[in-house]
Amino acid sequence: AVEPDVSQRQYVWEDRLEDIRADRRRARSASTIPRRQGGVSWVFDHDADATVTTLLVEVTEVVEGVGEPTEEDARRDGFATSAGLHHALQTHYPGIEEATKIDIVRFRLIDGGRSR
């Protein structure tokens, strides 16, 4: 098993948690994600009840500077189409343009998480 590297900790939107646990998401597309392979702690804050869930994932591949995500990239990130992925990126990163290059991080779930 891969042990998490404490230096790789990232806060992730709460709405992504169940899709990652259910293996419906196997990639993330963004510009503020860990950039190296290995173990990562992803932290999900639950504002409604002030709890936190931490998942351990292994980053298996980092594809940097992608100009146009493919349909497969979008599906791995939990979207039906690349247009849906781009719309979500625009929501998360207001002002992002279609030509903005993104990084795609592929991962596998190591530990389904604990809430505290």
N, C-alpha and C positions, 0 to 999 in steps of 0.2 A: 504494500500500500504506500501511496505517496503521502508524506507528512507535509502539512501546510508550511509554507515559508511565511513567517510573520510579516516580513517586509511586503508581501503581496496580500494586502487586505483592501477590499473595496466595498463601498456601500452601493447597494443595488435597489432599484425601485421595487416596492412590495408586490406590485401586480405581476412581477415575473416569477415569484416563488413557486407557485403550484405548477406552472408549466415546466419549470426546470426539474422539480421533483418527479413529475410524471413523464419525463423524457420527451416532452414536446418541443423543447428548446435545447439545441446542442451547439449554439453559436450566439455570439453577441456582436452587434455592429455599433461602433461608437468611436469616439476619439479620446475618451478618458478611461481606458481600461488597462489592466496590467499588460505589459508588452513582452513578457518572456514566458517560456514554457515552465511548467512545474505546478506545485500546489498553491492554491489561493483560497483565502477565506473570504466568502461573500457574505456581507452583513445586510439583513433586511430589517429596517425599523418599522414597527407596527404602531403608527400614531394613535389609532383608536384605543388600544389597551396598554400602550407604553411598554410593550415587550419587544424583544429582539430575537430574530432567528439567524443562526449562522450555518451556512452550507460550506462544505469543503469540496472544491472542484479541482480537477487537474486540467490545466491549459495544455492542450495537445498540439495546437498549431496557431500561429499568429500570421495573418496575411495583412501586410501594411499597405496603405496607400491605394485602396481599391476605389476606382473612379465610378464604376457602375456595377453594383452588386447584381449577381445573377439571380434567377428565380430560385435556384437551389440554395444560394446564400440566404435568401429571404425565408425559405421553408425551414432551414436549420435554425433560424432566429425566431421561428414561431409565427411567420406571416404567410399568407396565401400567395402574395405576389411581391415583386420588387417595388412596385408602386406603393403597396401597403407599408413596406419597410421604410421607404423614403418618407411617407406621411408621418410615421411614428418618430423618425429622426427629426423631422421638422417640429413636431410637438415637443420633443425633449430638448432640442437645441434650436430655439427660435432664431430665425434668420439664416439657418443653414441653406446653402444653395445646392441645387441638383449636382453641380459640378464639383462640390466639395468631396475630397477623398476621405474615406473612412478606413478604419482598421476592423478586420473581422477576426474574432478570437473564437476558436473552436475548443470545446471542453467536454469533459465527461464528469458526471457527478461521482464523488467519492463517498460522501456521507450526507444523508438526507436531512440533516439538521436537527438542531436542538433549539427550543424556544426558552427564553428566560425573561 
